Amino acid sequence: LTCQPGPVSDSITVNVQAPTQFTLNVIKAGQGTVVSAPAGINCIPSCPSQSASFAENTSVTLTATPALRRIFTGWGGDCAGTPRTSNCTVLMNTNRSVIANFAIDPIFKEF
């Protein structure tokens, strides 16, 4: 800070707020993988749930991939109503919870 004319002494305080973070909780029912873009969620078949923090107003896209001999049956929670054949995208303007549902493929015969 410079003041004209002459030497003047003053101070300025600048407060910088950290970006707001919100938590995305992904719960899996059944066997499959759920990953996010941007990165943060990478819930493999043996993982029943996972959480990650994302900056405010970040759009997070979740992709569900069924494990071998399983099918993806749909989204629940904050992704309810999203077609089961598509990814789910949530806007992180609050804490979010999403459920990914997987089931045994009815076409698969174990015998």
N, C-alpha and C positions, 0 to 999 in steps of 0.2 A: 504494500500500500504506500503510495507516494502522495504527499500533499504539497501543493504550491500555494503561496510563496513561503519560503523559509522552512527550516527544520521543525517539523511537528511530530510529536510522538503520540501514537494512538494504538489501539489493539482491536483486533477482530477475532471473534470466536466463530468457527465453522463447525457445525454439528452434522456429521454424515451418518445417516441411518443405514444399518445393515439391511439388505433386501429381506423382505418377509418371505418365510419358508412355510410351506404347507406339506402335510404328510399324506402320501398315497399308500393305502394298505390294500394289498391284493391277497385274496383268500382263494384257494383252489379246492374244489370238490371233485375228486377223481384224479386220474393220472394224465399229466400233460405238462407243458412248459408255458410260462407266460413271461414275455420280455417287454421292456419299454423302450421307446425312443422319445426323448433322449434317454440315455442309459441311466440305470438306477435300480430297476427291477429285472431280475434274472432268476426266476423261480423255476427250478428244474423239477422233473417228476417226483423226486422224493421230498420236495419242499412243500409243506402244507400252506404256508403263508409267508409274505415278505412285505416289508415297508421301506419306503425311501422318501426323502424330502426333496421338494422341487421349489424353485423360486416362484413367487406370486405371478399369476397370469401366464405361466408356461402351459402350453398344450402338450399333453403326454398321450402318446398313442401306445396302446397295449395290443400285443399280438399273442393269440393263443394257438398253440400247436399240440394236438393230441399225441400221447405216447403210442407206441406200437399196439395195434389191435384195440384202440380206443377212438372215440369220436368226440368232437367239441359240440356240446349241446346248447350253449348260450351263455350270455352275460347276466349278472345280477348286480344288485347294489346300485352304485352311481352310473353303471352302464346298462341297467335294465332297459329293455326296449330296443337295444342295438341289435340289428340282424346277426344271427349266429355265424353267418358266412363272412362277416366283415370284422375289421379291427374295431376297437373301442377307443375313442379319444375323449379325454376329460380335461377341462380347464382348471388349473390349480389356483382357484380364487378362494378356496376353503379346504379343510381337510377332506379327503375322499376315501371311500372304501368300495372296492370292486370285487365281485365274485366271478370266477371262471369255472364253468361246469363242464366236466368230462364224464363220459360213460363208456361201458364196454360196447364195442361195435357189434350190433345185433347180427351182422352178416358173418362175423367170425365164429367159427365152430372149433371148440377146443378138442373135440373128440375125433 
